[in-house]
Amino acid sequence: MGVKVKCVRNRDDCTMMWAVVANRDLAQAQGHLRHGSAEEVLAWTYMRFRRVALVASFQAESMVLIDMACGIVPEPEVLTLDTGRLHEETHDFIEEVRQRYPIRLRILSPDSVELDAMTGEHGTMQFRRSVALRNECCAVRKVNPLARALRDYDAWITGLRREQTPTRAETPVVAGDPGHEGITKVVPLAGWSRAQVWDYLAARGIDHHPLYDQGHTSIGCAPCTRATQAGENERAGRWWWEGDSDKECLLHPPLESGSQANLLGSPVSAPLGAARSTSRP
C-alpha cells in the first residue's frame, strides 16, 4: 500500500501512468518507467511502496532527489552513511540540508565489533594496500550498515547515473535488488547527464557540496577522494591509487556479478580467509 502523493506534472498524465503501472508486476513497471521523468519515477515509487528510503551521499544527485521528493511527499525518509572517515565539509553540508528541507534523516554507522576486528587486523589505512582490502573496508563502513537498515524498507532510491562509469551503463530505472533481499531499487536519474544534474540545481537555486568548488567531481570518504583534473572521468578521484579499477564499492556491484556483502565485512564472492589475510589484489 502506498502513501498519498502530490503529482508534480500534469495531473491527468500522472494519473494515467499510475493506473497503468501500480497494479502490475515489476517487469511491466520497468517498461512503463524506462522513459518516464525522474519526478514520475519518484511519484510512482512513493505511491507503490509504503516504506521507502532515499539513500543520499549529499552529492549533487542526492540534492536533486531530495528536492524532488520533498515536492511529492511530506518528510521523505533519507538514509545516509557516516563511515567515520567523511570530510568535515560533508558533515557541515548535511546540517545545512536538514535546515532547508523537511526530511527525516537516519544516519547509519558501522558496527563497532566489525570495525574493531577489521582495524585490529589491518590498521586504519588498509584500503591503500589492495582492492580486496579496500572492498572489505567499504563493506564494513558502508555496505553492511546499509544492508542492515534496508531490511526495514520495501524500496530504496539512489542517485546513480549510467554515464558515471562503464559498470553503471546498463543500470535500470527500477529493478529488484538481490543484494538486499529482493526489495526494489529505484534509480530515477539513471539516464541523466552530469550537465542535467547541475542545470537542475541552478534552476532551483539549490546549494551544492562545498568540495565541488575545490575541484572534486565525486565525493566519498576523505582518505579515498581527491580532486580531479581536466579531462579525467568524474570518478577518477575515487581510490585513485588503483589506476583503472572499476571505481565501485559493493554498494552498487556490477549487475552481472551478483556480488554482495555479508556481515563479516567481506564480499561473499571471495573466500573470507583470503580476503582477510592477503595484501595483494
C-alpha positions as CSV (number, residue, x, y, z in Angstrom):
1,M,0.0,0.0,0.0
2,G,1.4,3.4,-0.9
3,V,1.1,6.8,0.6
4,K,-0.7,9.9,-0.6
5,V,1.4,11.7,-3.2
6,K,1.3,15.0,-4.9
7,C,1.5,14.9,-8.7
8,V,4.4,17.0,-9.9
9,R,3.5,17.2,-13.6
10,N,0.2,17.2,-15.5
11,R,-2.2,15.5,-13.1
12,D,-4.1,13.6,-15.9
13,D,-0.8,12.3,-17.3
14,C,0.4,11.1,-13.8
15,T,-3.0,9.6,-13.0
16,M,-2.9,7.6,-16.3
17,M,0.6,6.4,-15.6
18,W,-0.2,5.3,-12.1
19,A,-3.4,3.5,-13.2
20,V,-1.4,1.5,-15.8
21,V,1.6,0.7,-13.6
22,A,0.6,0.5,-9.9
23,N,-1.0,-2.9,-10.1
24,R,1.4,-4.7,-12.5
25,D,4.5,-6.6,-11.6
26,L,7.9,-5.1,-11.5
27,A,8.9,-6.3,-15.0
28,Q,5.9,-4.5,-16.5
29,A,6.7,-1.4,-14.4
30,Q,10.2,-1.3,-15.8
31,G,8.8,-0.9,-19.3
32,H,6.5,1.9,-18.4
33,L,9.0,3.8,-16.3
34,R,12.0,3.4,-18.5
35,H,11.3,6.7,-20.3
36,G,9.4,8.4,-17.5
37,S,10.8,11.6,-16.0
38,A,12.6,11.5,-12.7
39,E,9.6,13.1,-11.0
40,E,7.3,10.4,-12.4
41,V,9.5,7.6,-11.3
42,L,9.7,9.1,-7.7
43,A,5.9,9.7,-7.6
44,W,5.3,6.0,-8.7
45,T,7.7,4.8,-6.0
46,Y,6.1,6.7,-3.2
47,M,2.6,5.6,-4.3
48,R,3.5,1.9,-4.9
49,F,5.6,1.3,-1.7
50,R,4.7,2.0,1.9
51,R,8.3,2.0,3.2
52,V,10.7,4.0,1.0
53,A,14.3,5.0,1.8
54,L,16.0,7.7,-0.2
55,V,19.7,6.9,0.3
56,A,21.8,10.0,0.0
57,S,25.5,10.9,0.0
58,F,24.6,14.6,-0.3
59,Q,26.4,14.9,-3.6
60,A,24.7,16.8,-6.4
61,E,22.5,13.9,-7.5
62,S,21.3,13.5,-3.9
63,M,20.2,17.1,-3.8
64,V,18.2,16.7,-7.0
65,L,16.4,13.7,-5.5
66,I,15.8,15.3,-2.1
67,D,14.4,18.4,-3.7
68,M,12.0,16.4,-5.9
69,A,11.0,14.0,-3.1
70,C,10.0,16.9,-0.8
71,G,7.7,18.1,-3.6
72,I,5.9,14.7,-3.7
73,V,5.6,13.5,-0.1
74,P,5.8,15.2,3.3
75,E,9.0,14.5,5.2
76,P,10.6,11.8,3.0
77,E,12.9,9.4,4.9
78,V,16.6,9.9,4.0
79,L,19.3,7.5,4.9
80,T,23.0,8.5,4.9
81,L,26.2,6.7,5.8
82,D,28.5,8.1,8.4
83,T,31.6,5.9,7.7
84,G,33.7,7.6,10.3
85,R,36.0,8.9,7.6
86,L,33.9,11.6,6.0
87,H,35.2,15.1,5.2
88,E,34.2,17.7,7.7
89,E,32.6,19.6,4.9
90,T,30.2,16.7,4.3
91,H,29.0,16.8,7.9
92,D,28.5,20.6,7.7
93,F,26.6,20.3,4.5
94,I,24.3,17.6,5.8
95,E,23.3,20.0,8.6
96,E,22.6,22.8,6.0
97,V,20.3,20.4,4.1
98,R,18.5,19.4,7.2
99,Q,17.7,23.1,7.9
100,R,16.4,23.7,4.3
101,Y,14.3,20.5,3.7
102,P,11.7,18.7,5.8
103,I,13.4,15.4,5.7
104,R,13.6,12.6,8.3
105,L,17.3,11.8,8.4
106,R,18.5,8.5,9.6
107,I,22.3,8.3,9.9
108,L,23.9,4.9,9.6
109,S,27.2,3.9,11.2
110,P,29.5,0.9,11.1
111,D,29.0,-1.9,13.6
112,S,31.6,-1.4,16.3
113,V,32.5,-5.1,16.6
114,E,33.1,-5.4,12.8
115,L,35.1,-2.1,12.8
116,D,37.3,-3.1,15.7
117,A,38.0,-6.5,14.2
118,M,39.0,-5.0,10.8
119,T,41.2,-2.2,12.1
120,G,42.7,-4.5,14.7
121,E,43.9,-6.8,12.0
122,H,44.7,-4.4,9.2
123,G,45.1,-0.9,10.7
124,T,43.2,2.2,9.6
125,M,44.7,2.5,6.1
126,Q,44.2,-1.0,4.8
127,F,42.4,0.3,1.7
128,R,45.7,1.5,0.2
129,R,47.2,-2.0,0.1
130,S,44.9,-3.9,-2.2
131,V,41.5,-3.8,-3.9
132,A,40.4,-6.7,-1.7
133,L,41.2,-4.9,1.5
134,R,39.6,-1.7,0.2
135,N,36.4,-3.7,-0.5
136,E,36.5,-5.1,3.0
137,C,36.7,-1.5,4.4
138,C,33.8,-0.4,2.2
139,A,31.8,-3.4,3.3
140,V,32.3,-2.7,7.0
141,R,31.8,1.0,6.8
142,K,29.1,1.3,4.1
143,V,27.7,-1.9,2.6
144,N,26.9,-3.7,5.8
145,P,25.3,-0.7,7.7
146,L,23.1,0.0,4.6
147,A,22.1,-3.7,4.2
148,R,21.0,-3.9,7.9
149,A,19.0,-0.7,7.5
150,L,17.3,-1.6,4.3
151,R,15.6,-4.6,5.9
152,D,13.1,-2.0,7.2
153,Y,12.1,-0.9,3.7
154,D,10.2,-2.1,0.6
155,A,12.2,0.1,-1.8
156,W,15.2,2.3,-1.9
157,I,16.1,5.2,-4.1
158,T,19.6,6.1,-5.2
159,G,21.2,8.7,-7.4
160,L,23.3,6.6,-9.8
161,R,23.7,7.7,-13.4
162,R,24.6,5.4,-16.3
163,E,27.3,7.7,-17.7
164,Q,29.3,7.8,-14.4
165,T,31.2,4.5,-15.1
166,P,31.1,1.6,-17.6
167,T,29.8,-0.7,-14.8
168,R,26.7,1.6,-14.4
169,A,26.0,1.8,-18.1
170,E,23.1,-0.7,-18.1
171,T,21.6,0.4,-14.8
172,P,17.8,0.0,-14.9
173,V,15.4,2.7,-13.6
174,V,13.6,0.2,-11.4
175,A,14.5,-3.4,-10.6
176,G,14.6,-6.0,-7.8
177,D,17.7,-5.8,-5.8
178,P,19.1,-9.3,-5.0
179,G,21.8,-7.9,-2.8
180,H,19.1,-6.5,-0.4
181,E,16.7,-9.4,-0.1
182,G,14.9,-8.5,-3.3
183,I,13.5,-5.1,-2.3
184,T,13.0,-2.7,-5.2
185,K,15.9,-0.4,-6.2
186,V,14.8,2.8,-7.9
187,V,17.2,4.9,-9.9
188,P,15.3,8.0,-11.2
189,L,18.4,9.8,-12.6
190,A,19.8,6.8,-14.4
191,G,19.5,8.5,-17.8
192,W,20.6,11.9,-16.7
193,S,23.8,13.6,-17.7
194,R,26.1,15.5,-15.3
195,A,25.0,18.7,-17.1
196,Q,21.4,17.9,-16.4
197,V,22.0,17.5,-12.7
198,W,23.8,20.8,-12.4
199,D,21.3,22.6,-14.6
200,Y,18.5,21.4,-12.2
201,L,20.4,22.7,-9.2
202,A,21.0,26.1,-10.8
203,A,17.4,26.4,-11.9
204,R,16.1,25.6,-8.5
205,G,18.7,27.7,-6.6
206,I,19.9,24.6,-4.7
207,D,23.2,24.7,-2.8
208,H,25.9,22.1,-3.5
209,H,28.5,20.3,-1.5
210,P,31.4,22.8,-1.0
211,L,34.1,20.3,-2.1
212,Y,32.9,20.7,-5.7
213,D,34.3,24.2,-5.6
214,Q,37.7,22.7,-4.7
215,G,37.8,20.5,-7.8
216,H,36.1,17.3,-6.6
217,T,33.7,15.7,-9.0
218,S,32.8,12.7,-6.8
219,I,32.9,12.8,-3.1
220,G,33.3,9.9,-0.7
221,C,35.5,9.3,2.4
222,A,38.3,11.8,2.9
223,P,41.2,9.4,2.6
224,C,39.7,7.9,-0.6
225,T,38.8,11.0,-2.5
226,R,40.8,13.7,-4.3
227,A,40.1,16.5,-6.7
228,T,40.1,15.5,-10.4
229,Q,42.0,17.1,-13.3
230,A,40.7,18.4,-16.6
231,G,39.9,15.5,-18.9
232,E,39.6,12.9,-16.1
233,N,36.4,10.8,-15.6
234,E,34.3,12.3,-12.9
235,R,35.0,9.3,-10.6
236,A,38.8,9.3,-11.3
237,G,39.3,10.9,-7.9
238,R,37.9,7.9,-6.0
239,W,40.6,5.3,-4.9
240,W,42.9,7.0,-7.5
241,W,45.9,4.8,-6.5
242,E,44.1,1.8,-8.0
243,G,44.5,3.1,-11.6
244,D,41.9,1.7,-13.9
245,S,39.8,-0.2,-11.4
246,D,36.0,-0.1,-11.8
247,K,35.7,2.7,-9.2
248,E,33.0,0.8,-7.4
249,C,32.4,-0.3,-3.9
250,L,30.0,-3.1,-3.1
251,L,27.1,-0.7,-2.6
252,H,26.4,-0.9,-6.3
253,P,28.1,-4.1,-7.7
254,P,28.0,-4.7,-11.4
255,L,24.7,-6.3,-12.4
256,E,26.3,-9.4,-13.8
257,S,28.5,-10.1,-10.8
258,G,25.7,-10.9,-8.3
259,S,28.2,-10.0,-5.6
260,Q,27.1,-8.5,-2.3
261,A,28.5,-8.2,1.2
262,N,28.0,-10.3,4.3
263,L,28.1,-9.1,7.9
264,L,31.7,-10.2,8.2
265,G,32.8,-7.3,6.1
266,S,34.0,-9.3,3.0
267,P,32.4,-9.9,-0.4
268,V,30.6,-13.3,-0.3
269,S,32.1,-14.0,-3.7
270,A,35.6,-14.1,-2.1
271,P,36.8,-16.7,0.5
272,L,36.8,-14.9,3.8
273,G,40.2,-16.2,4.8
274,A,41.8,-15.0,1.6
275,A,40.2,-11.6,1.8
276,R,41.3,-11.0,5.3
277,S,44.9,-12.2,5.0
278,T,46.2,-11.1,1.7
279,S,47.7,-7.7,0.9
280,R,47.6,-8.2,-2.8
281,P,44.5,-7.7,-5.1
